[in-house]
Amino acid sequence: MDDGLTNEQTEKVLQLQDLTGIEDMSICRDVLIRHQWDLEVAVQEQMNIREGRPSSYVGSREVRAPTVINDRFLQQVFSAHMPGGRTSRGSNSGPMPRSITGIIGYIINMVFQYCYSTISSILGAFFGGNEERIVTDPLGDVMSFIQSYNERYPQHPVFYQGTYAQALNDAKQELRFLLVYLHKDPTKNPDVDSFCSQTLANRSVIDFINRNTLFWGCDVSSPEGYRVSHSINARTYPIMVLIALRANRMVIMGRFEGDCTADELVNRMQTVINANDVWLSQARADRLERNLTQTLRQQQDEAYLQSLRADEEKERQRELERQREREVEEALEREKQKVEERKQEIVRLKMELAQQVPSEPPADAVDAISVVFKLPNGARIERRFQQSNSLLDLSNYLFCHPSTPDEFEITTNFPKRVLYSKSYETDNDAATLSLANKTLVEVGLTNREVLFVNDLEA
């Protein structure tokens, strides 16, 4: 790319490339040069080009057009006979005559032209060829018109590349002015040729239309153009109508009939836009308010859902906490139940083992052994056993005594050794059974012994 550009121009080239996605910077430069480095107009032109590429409409030919209100009381009408207009004679028409004779002639001429156009339209509707009204390929009609127009008049505003119905829908959706242009064969209509070659080719007109409107055009010789000409009541060519949303209805707001100068066309369009832009501004404000209301409602709904989810999470946590408390309570209850069952089992076992404790021999018995038990609580128990009694008999006696702990062991003081442990009874191996069945003599107890009882649960 040639660097013969100022810093400001280079910045505009880069901005246009970023906004439009055009990869070739030379194309961006050429587009800006064509629009006298007006970045806004250049971007708008590229956006208009992209709004109606034929491929995007191939599958949507049956788009339904919104109803267009065609009420002349709501329109600003401009014709070639008004100041700034041009006629096929090539001379500019002056203002309305001021003399009485001139005014009467002017009025008679206007009435005659109106009646002639109206009668021609009625006769054409009843006796004209019906084959023109059958629209089979509206998009093809539009694209054919654009191609032929480009070949004859290369300089012109960007045409909307879609059907009339699609253009109306886009203008309504985007809240923009839609400028509809219709003409007849330029080779047979000097006013059309002059308007296309001079007025629409003027740079100020091109920039104004590209910046402020969607521009749709067609030839009335095609079915699509013929249908549109009837819907807008076109009586003279070239003709342009400016359509936009007004009170939720698409309305023809301005009508530009015949040829005129470029400056006059810009002034006329600006007049219509200035008078009716308030409707689009109101529609934009209403749409913005609806969008804000919808956004606010969505935010409120989302906040409500988040609050609801938070409440549900809190309730879930509370339920989990209650569940944990219930589990702890159930565990404590089970533990208490086990303790109670164990106590009952011990009571039962003591009653059962009490029947198995051998009776105490008399004091003068030859094989009697006197044993003093020192309990953990400081109490002393003295009792006589026979030498043939076993350690198990000794343990059962202590176990059934109310002052003895439920789990204990029997030890000697010197030397320190464990004679028997109550926990041994829970074991069924041969060594444990053999120890429990040993007699007192076999474990070394003689005539008088002192044994210590230790609490295993302490």
C-alpha positions in Angstrom: 0.0 0.0 0.0 1.3 3.5 -0.9 2.3 5.5 2.1 1.3 8.8 0.6 -1.4 9.4 3.2 -1.6 11.6 6.2 -1.8 10.1 9.6 -5.5 11.0 9.8 -6.2 9.3 6.5 -4.2 6.2 7.5 -6.2 6.1 10.8 -9.5 6.2 8.8 -8.3 3.4 6.5 -7.6 1.2 9.6 -10.9 2.1 11.2 -12.8 1.3 8.0 -11.0 -2.1 7.8 -11.9 -2.9 11.4 -15.6 -1.8 11.0 -16.2 -3.6 7.7 -13.8 -6.5 7.8 -12.4 -5.7 4.4 -8.9 -7.4 4.3 -7.4 -5.4 1.4 -6.4 -2.0 2.7 -6.2 -0.7 -0.9 -9.9 -1.3 -1.2 -10.5 0.6 2.0 -8.5 3.5 0.7 -10.3 3.6 -2.6 -13.7 3.5 -0.8 -12.7 6.5 1.4 -11.3 8.4 -1.6 -14.6 7.9 -3.4 -16.4 9.4 -0.4 -14.0 12.3 0.1 -12.6 10.6 3.2 -16.0 10.7 5.0 -15.7 7.6 7.2 -19.3 7.6 8.3 -20.6 7.6 4.7 -18.1 5.0 3.6 -19.1 2.6 6.5 -22.8 3.2 5.8 -22.3 2.4 2.1 -20.6 -0.9 3.0 -23.3 -1.8 5.5 -26.0 -1.1 2.9 -24.2 -3.3 0.4 -24.2 -6.2 2.9 -27.8 -5.7 4.0 -29.2 -7.3 0.8 -26.9 -9.8 -0.8 -29.0 -12.2 -3.0 -27.7 -15.3 -1.4 -29.2 -14.3 1.9 -32.7 -14.1 0.4 -32.8 -17.2 -1.8 -34.7 -19.2 0.9 -37.0 -16.4 1.9 -38.9 -15.1 -1.2 -42.2 -15.4 0.5 -41.5 -12.6 3.0 -44.7 -10.8 3.8 -44.5 -7.0 3.4 -46.0 -4.8 6.1 -49.0 -2.7 5.0 -48.0 0.7 3.7 -50.4 3.7 4.3 -50.6 5.8 1.1 -52.5 8.9 2.2 -51.7 12.1 0.4 -52.8 14.1 3.4 -49.9 12.6 5.3 -47.4 13.2 2.5 -45.2 16.0 1.3 -45.4 16.0 -2.5 -42.8 17.5 -4.8 -43.0 17.5 -8.6 -40.9 18.6 -11.5 -43.1 21.7 -11.9 -42.0 23.1 -8.6 -39.0 25.3 -8.2 -35.8 23.3 -8.7 -37.5 20.8 -11.0 -36.5 19.9 -14.5 -38.7 18.8 -17.4 -37.9 16.9 -20.6 -37.6 20.3 -22.4 -34.4 20.9 -20.5 -35.4 24.2 -18.9 -36.1 24.8 -15.3 -39.7 25.6 -14.5 -40.2 28.8 -12.7 -42.5 29.4 -9.8 -46.3 29.4 -10.0 -47.6 32.3 -12.2 -48.7 35.3 -10.2 -51.2 36.7 -12.7 -54.9 35.6 -12.5 -54.7 34.2 -16.1 -51.5 32.4 -15.4 -52.9 30.9 -12.1 -56.1 29.7 -13.8 -54.1 28.1 -16.6 -51.7 26.5 -14.2 -54.6 25.0 -12.1 -56.4 23.7 -15.3 -53.2 22.1 -16.4 -52.6 20.4 -13.1 -56.2 19.1 -12.9 -56.0 17.8 -16.5 -52.7 16.0 -15.7 -54.2 14.4 -12.6 -57.4 13.3 -14.3 -55.4 12.0 -17.3 -53.1 9.9 -15.0 -56.0 8.6 -12.9 -58.1 7.6 -16.0 -55.0 5.9 -17.5 -54.4 4.0 -14.4 -58.0 2.8 -14.2 -58.0 1.8 -17.9 -54.7 0.0 -17.5 -56.1 -1.9 -14.5 -59.1 -3.2 -16.4 -57.7 -3.6 -19.9 -54.0 -3.9 -19.5 -52.1 -7.2 -19.8 -52.4 -9.3 -16.6 -49.2 -11.1 -17.3 -47.2 -8.2 -15.9 -48.9 -8.5 -12.5 -47.8 -12.1 -12.0 -44.7 -11.8 -9.9 -42.7 -15.0 -10.0 -39.2 -13.9 -9.1 -39.2 -10.5 -7.3 -35.6 -10.8 -6.3 -34.5 -11.6 -9.8 -36.4 -8.5 -11.0 -34.6 -6.3 -8.5 -31.1 -7.8 -9.3 -31.7 -7.4 -13.0 -32.6 -3.8 -12.5 -29.5 -3.2 -10.4 -27.3 -4.8 -13.0 -28.7 -2.8 -15.9 -28.6 0.4 -13.9 -24.9 -0.2 -13.0 -24.0 -0.8 -16.6 -25.7 2.5 -17.7 -25.1 4.7 -14.7 -22.0 3.6 -12.7 -22.3 6.4 -10.1 -25.3 6.1 -7.9 -26.3 5.4 -4.2 -26.1 1.8 -2.9 -29.2 -0.2 -3.9 -30.8 -2.5 -1.4 -30.3 -6.0 -2.9 -33.6 -7.6 -1.9 -37.3 -7.5 -2.6 -39.6 -4.7 -1.8 -41.1 -6.7 1.0 -37.7 -7.4 2.5 -36.7 -3.8 2.3 -39.9 -2.7 4.1 -39.3 -5.3 6.8 -35.7 -4.2 7.3 -36.6 -0.5 7.4 -39.3 -1.2 10.0 -37.0 -3.4 12.0 -34.1 -1.0 11.9 -36.3 2.1 12.3 -34.8 3.7 9.2 -36.2 5.6 6.2 -36.8 3.6 3.1 -36.4 5.5 -0.2 -38.2 3.7 -3.1 -37.2 4.6 -6.6 -39.0 3.6 -9.8 -38.4 4.5 -13.4 -39.2 3.5 -17.0 -36.8 2.9 -19.9 -34.3 5.8 -19.8 -33.8 5.6 -23.6 -37.5 6.6 -24.1 -37.8 8.9 -21.1 -35.5 11.9 -21.1 -36.5 12.9 -17.6 -35.4 9.5 -16.3 -32.1 9.7 -18.1 -31.4 13.1 -16.8 -32.4 12.2 -13.3 -30.1 9.1 -13.3 -27.1 10.6 -15.1 -27.1 13.9 -13.2 -29.1 13.9 -10.0 -28.6 10.4 -8.7 -24.9 10.5 -9.8 -24.2 13.6 -7.8 -21.9 13.0 -4.9 -23.9 15.0 -2.4 -27.1 13.0 -3.3 -25.2 9.7 -3.1 -23.8 10.5 0.3 -27.1 11.8 1.7 -29.1 8.8 0.6 -26.4 6.3 1.8 -26.2 8.0 5.2 -29.9 8.5 5.9 -31.9 5.8 4.1 -32.2 2.3 2.7 -32.4 2.8 -1.1 -34.5 0.3 -3.1 -35.1 0.6 -6.8 -36.8 -1.2 -9.7 -38.0 -0.8 -13.2 -41.8 -0.7 -13.7 -41.5 -2.9 -16.8 -40.7 -5.8 -14.5 -43.5 -7.6 -12.5 -42.0 -6.5 -9.2 -41.6 -2.9 -10.2 -45.1 -2.9 -11.8 -46.6 -4.2 -8.6 -44.8 -1.6 -6.4 -45.8 1.2 -8.8 -49.5 0.3 -8.3 -49.1 0.1 -4.5 -47.7 3.6 -4.3 -50.0 5.0 -7.1 -47.1 6.2 -9.3 -48.3 8.4 -12.1 -45.1 9.9 -13.5 -41.5 8.8 -13.8 -39.0 9.0 -12.3 -40.6 8.8 -8.9 -39.3 8.3 -5.4 -41.3 7.9 -2.2 -39.9 8.0 1.3 -41.4 5.5 3.7 -40.9 5.1 7.4 -42.7 3.9 10.6 -45.3 6.3 12.0 -47.5 5.3 14.9 -46.6 1.6 14.4 -47.6 1.8 10.7 -45.4 2.1 7.6 -46.4 5.3 6.0 -45.4 7.1 2.8 -44.2 10.4 4.1 -42.7 12.1 1.0 -43.3 11.8 -2.7 -40.8 13.1 -5.3 -42.2 13.0 -8.8 -40.2 13.8 -11.9 -36.7 15.2 -12.5 -35.0 17.9 -10.4 -31.6 19.2 -9.6 -29.3 17.5 -7.1 -29.4 20.3 -4.6 -33.2 20.5 -4.8 -33.5 16.7 -4.3 -31.3 16.9 -1.2 -33.3 19.8 0.2 -36.6 18.0 -0.5 -35.5 14.8 1.2 -34.0 16.7 4.1 -37.3 18.6 4.5 -39.3 15.3 4.7 -36.8 13.7 7.0 -36.7 16.7 9.4 -40.6 16.7 9.5 -40.9 13.0 10.2 -37.8 12.0 12.1 -39.6 12.7 15.3 -41.7 9.5 14.6 -38.6 7.4 14.3 -37.1 9.0 17.3 -40.3 8.2 19.3 -40.3 4.6 18.0 -36.6 4.2 19.0 -37.4 5.6 22.4 -40.4 3.3 22.8 -38.3 0.3 21.6 -35.5 1.3 24.0 -38.0 1.6 26.9 -39.4 -1.8 26.0 -36.0 -3.3 25.8 -35.0 -1.7 29.1 -38.3 -3.0 30.7 -37.7 -6.4 29.3 -34.1 -6.4 30.5 -35.2 -5.2 34.0 -37.8 -7.9 34.1 -35.2 -10.5 33.1 -32.9 -9.2 35.8 -35.6 -9.3 38.3 -36.6 -12.8 37.3 -32.9 -13.8 37.5 -32.6 -12.2 40.9 -35.7 -14.0 42.1 -34.4 -17.3 40.8 -31.1 -16.7 42.5 -32.8 -15.8 45.7 -35.0 -18.9 45.3 -32.0 -21.1 44.7 -30.2 -19.5 47.7 -33.3 -20.2 49.9 -33.4 -23.7 48.6 -29.7 -24.2 49.3 -30.2 -22.8 52.8 -33.1 -25.1 53.4 -31.0 -28.0 52.1 -28.2 -27.1 54.5 -30.7 -26.9 57.3 -32.1 -30.2 56.4 -28.6 -31.7 56.3 -27.9 -30.2 59.7 -31.2 -31.6 61.0 -30.3 -35.0 59.5 -26.8 -34.9 61.1 -28.4 -34.0 64.5 -30.9 -36.9 64.1 -28.0 -39.2 63.3 -26.1 -38.0 66.3 -29.1 -38.5 68.5 -29.8 -41.9 67.1 -26.1 -42.8 67.6 -26.3 -41.6 71.2 -29.6 -43.5 71.7 -28.1 -46.6 70.3 -25.1 -46.2 72.6 -27.3 -45.7 75.6 -29.3 -48.7 74.5 -26.1 -50.8 74.3 -25.0 -49.6 77.7 -28.4 -50.4 79.1 -28.3 -53.8 77.4 -24.8 -54.4 78.7 -25.9 -53.5 82.3 -28.8 -55.9 82.0 -26.6 -58.6 80.6 -24.1 -58.1 83.5 -26.9 -58.4 86.0 -28.1 -61.5 84.4 -24.6 -62.9 84.2 -23.9 -62.1 87.8 -27.1 -63.9 88.8 -26.1 -66.9 86.7 -22.5 -67.0 87.9 -23.5 -66.5 91.5 -24.9 -70.0 91.4 -21.6 -71.4 90.2 -19.4 -69.8 93.0 -18.2 -72.6 95.3 -19.2 -72.3 98.9 -16.8 -70.9 101.5 -14.9 -73.7 103.4 -14.8 -73.5 107.2 -11.9 -71.7 108.9 -10.3 -74.9 110.2 -10.4 -76.7 106.9 -7.1 -78.2 106.1 -7.0 -77.1 102.4 -8.5 -73.7 103.0 -6.7 -70.6 101.6 -7.6 -67.2 103.1 -7.5 -64.4 100.5 -7.7 -60.7 101.1 -8.9 -58.6 98.1 -8.0 -54.9 98.0 -10.6 -53.2 95.7 -10.0 -50.0 93.6 -12.3 -48.0 95.9 -10.2 -48.9 99.0 -12.5 -51.6 100.3 -11.1 -54.9 101.6 -12.8 -58.3 101.1 -11.7 -61.4 102.8 -12.8 -64.8 101.9 -11.7 -68.4 102.1 -11.3 -70.8 99.1 -10.3 -74.3 98.8 -7.0 -75.1 97.2 -8.7 -77.1 94.5 -10.8 -74.1 93.5 -9.8 -72.6 90.1 -8.9 -69.0 89.1 -12.3 -68.9 87.4 -14.0 -69.6 90.7 -12.0 -66.7 92.2 -13.0 -64.4 89.3 -16.7 -65.3 89.5 -16.8 -64.5 93.2 -15.3 -61.1 92.6 -17.5 -60.5 89.6 -20.6 -61.2 91.6 -19.6 -59.0 94.5 -21.4 -55.6 94.4 -18.3 -53.6 95.2 -16.2 -55.0 92.4 -15.9 -53.3 88.9 -17.4 -55.1 86.0 -14.0 -55.4 84.2 -11.0 -56.1 86.3 -7.8 -57.9 86.7 -6.3 -59.8 89.7 -2.6 -59.1 90.5 -0.1 -59.8 93.2 1.9 -57.1 94.9 5.3 -58.7 95.2 6.4 -59.9 92.9 4.2 -57.9 90.6 2.2 -60.2 88.3 -1.2 -60.6 86.8 -2.9 -63.7 87.9 -6.1 -63.3 86.0 -8.0 -60.8 83.9 -11.7 -60.7 83.5 -11.3 -60.0 79.8 -9.7 -63.4 79.4 -13.2 -64.9 79.6 -14.0 -63.4 76.3 -11.3 -65.5 74.6 -11.9 -69.1 73.7 -8.4 -70.2 72.8 -6.7 -73.1 74.5 -4.3 -71.0 76.5 -7.0 -68.9 78.1 -9.2 -71.9 79.0 -6.2 -73.6 80.4 -5.3 -70.6 82.7 -8.9 -70.2 83.9 -9.1 -73.9 85.0 -5.8 -73.8 87.0 -6.2 -74.3 90.7 -5.1 -71.8 93.3 -2.3 -74.0 94.3 -1.1 -74.3 90.7 -0.9 -70.5 90.4 1.2 -70.2 93.6 -1.4 -69.3 96.3 -0.8 -70.8 99.7 -2.5 -70.4 103.2 -2.9 -66.6 103.3 -2.7 -64.2 100.3 -3.3 -60.5 99.6 -4.5 -59.8 96.0 -5.1 -56.5 94.3 -8.2 -55.9 92.1 -7.6 -53.3 89.3 -10.4 -51.6 87.4 -9.9 -52.1 83.7 -12.5 -49.5 82.8 -11.0 -46.7 84.9 
